[in-house]
């Protein structure tokens, strides 16, 4: 065996190193849960150490690499995949930084090491997903990401219905994985190989391959929580710890979107006329249904769950164009979505820790009077999610719309449908502005007889908010970010 192949897998190797170091440190320094109190035995250095290791991981792997393959072509890396892994690692770093306040509680402090091990394991699985050039490696990466994620969802098993959320997540994840594997078996039965390049070369549109593609897409549709595969999302997001909900909504969703984009455009390229029609239907349903349900929510975490379903529709819209711009736009949209959504979830988590776990939207009435800075940052993030200029979310949505219709001929059926879907997405953007502004209205206009108390956020929370807010404001106007992603896509 040629062990030099592992040098091609530097992101995975560095993550494995972080995983092993974190495990050893946690094993050597952990305290029994019975000895922990609110004021003692907190390893205040643990979170900064893990954050620094993740930051070093990003610095090591941020520079683009040439296209290389390993292990008989099952593993593939190139500059575009490197950018994708960097975005996922950046989002994970934000989650780890803002998790410190939650992990400082007496009932979670003794599980701090397990949290880091699980979250790094999921990131490792996602890296394997996006670098897979073989359906077997892709499925193994997917499961490596999904199983630890179920543990994270059930992390607070004695609080906020976390155990119920974990059970729903693992059941839907198991079912979706089974459906996906069923679809892969159909494809294998038709072409006799699982290598992406070989499948694309031998694939033809037959009833067997069409069913295989539909089942495969349905399995990933569960991971992305696209309509009609979204039913688990709201309950899981509400029951999971808020930090985990933020991770699930951006990093997990982003990795699944990257994988879907790569496989549809590469493996199922000969069947583009079939999967484009399928995407048109799913995108319209996801954006419209999620927006309508979001308006009716009274719990902020459930509200953000339906927001994430709608955002997933916009993410998938970029794939419709089937071009290099689609990959660039999808990566850029996920990056902007990471910073904007993590501002919201960081604020929700901080308020939850100082408000006995309440996440009702009514509790945010008059927030600007007691915590004006948090209200202002929340407003900026919601404006970005809604696509209001000049924030980065407006640019990401604009590029998605451009990518969706790039090269589309309006005189053809497919081209006309592409323009129609973009028009529906534009209409739904206005609807999303309405329900995002409902939160802003609650914070600035509505009065509350029992307002949230004034409190100071911890240093880690402030750092996470500063990084993400800077991204919300600057990533749209700093063209170097988009140029970096576009150059990698063309390499």
C-alpha positions, 0 to 999 in steps of 0.5 A: 500500500502506498501510504503517501496517498494520505498526503493528498488527504490533508484536511482529513489527516489534520482532523484525525489529529485533532480528534486524537489529541482532543480524546487524549486530553479529555481522557486525561483531564476529565472530572467525574460528573458527581464532583462538578458544581457551577463554580468548580472543575471547569476546564476553561482552557479546553474550548480555546485549545480546540478552537485554536486547533480548528483554526490551524486546520483551516490555515493549513488547508485554505490554500488551493491544491491541484486535482489529485486522487487516492485509493484507486480513484475513490477519493478525489480532491481539487481546488473547489473541494478544498474551498468547500472543506474550508467553508465547512471548517470555518462554520464548525469553528464558529459553532465551537467558539459560541458553544462555550457558554452552553458547555459551561453549565454544570449539567453539560461541563462534564460532557464537553470533551464528548461534544468536541469529539462528536462535532469533529467526527461529523466534520470528518464525515462531511469531508469524506462526502464531498471528496468521494468519487465512489458511491461506497465512500460517499455512503460511508462519509454520510453515515460518519456524519449522521451517527454522531449528529444524532448523538449531538441532537440528543446531547441534552437528553434531560432538557428541552425534549432533546431525547425525543429530537434525537430519536426523530433524527436517527429514525429519519436519518436511518430511513433516508439512508436506506432509501438512498442505498436502495437507489444506489443499488438500482444504479449499480444494477444498471451500470455495474460500477460505483465509480462516479466517472464510470457511472456517468460514462455508462448511464442511460435513461431507463426506468431502472436508472430513473428510479435509482436517481429518484431514490438517491435524491429522496435520501439526500432530500431528507438530509437537506430537509427539502419539501416533502422530506422536511417533516422531521426538521421543526421538531428536531431543531426545537428539541436539540440544544441550540448550538447543535441546531445551529450546526445542523442548520448550516454545516450539515445542510451545506455538506449535503448540498455540496454532495448533491450538486457534485453528484447530479452534475457529474454522475447524473449528467446524462439524465439532466433533463430528468433531474432538472424537472425534479429540482424545479418541483422541489425548489418551488415546494420548499421555498413556498411551503416553508415560508407559509409555515414560518409565518405561523410559528410562535417558537423562534427555533421552529421559526428558524427551522422553516427558515432553513427549509426555505434557504435549502430551496435557494441553495438547491436553486443554484444547481439548476444552471448546471455550470461552473457558476452553479458550484461557485454560487452554491459555495458562496451562498452557503458561506453567507448563510453560515455567518448570518444564521450563526448570528441568529443561533448564537443570540438565541443560545445566549438568551436561552442561557439567561432566560431559563431556556425560553425560546418563545418569540413573545419573550423577545418583545422589547429586547432592544430596551434591555439588550440593544446590541443583541437586538441590533445584531439580530436585525442585521442577520435577519436582514441578510437572510431576507436578502435586504441590501447592502448585506451579504445575503442580497448578493448571495441570492442575486448570484443564485438567481443568475446561476439558475438561468445562466445559459437558459433559453426562454424559448425552450421548455426547460429554460422557461421553467427555469425563469419561472422558478426564479420568479417564484423564488423572487416572490417568496423572497418578499414573503420571507422579508415579511416574516423576518421583519416580524422578529424585528417588530417584536424586538423594537416595536412590541412592548413586554410587561416582563422583558428579558433581563439585561445581561452580559454575554461571555467573551466567546459569544462576543467573539463569535458574533463579531466574526459572523457580523463582519461576514454579514457586512463584508462578504458581500462587498469584498469581491475577493471572497467570491473571486477566491471561490470562483477561481477554485471552481475554474481551476 
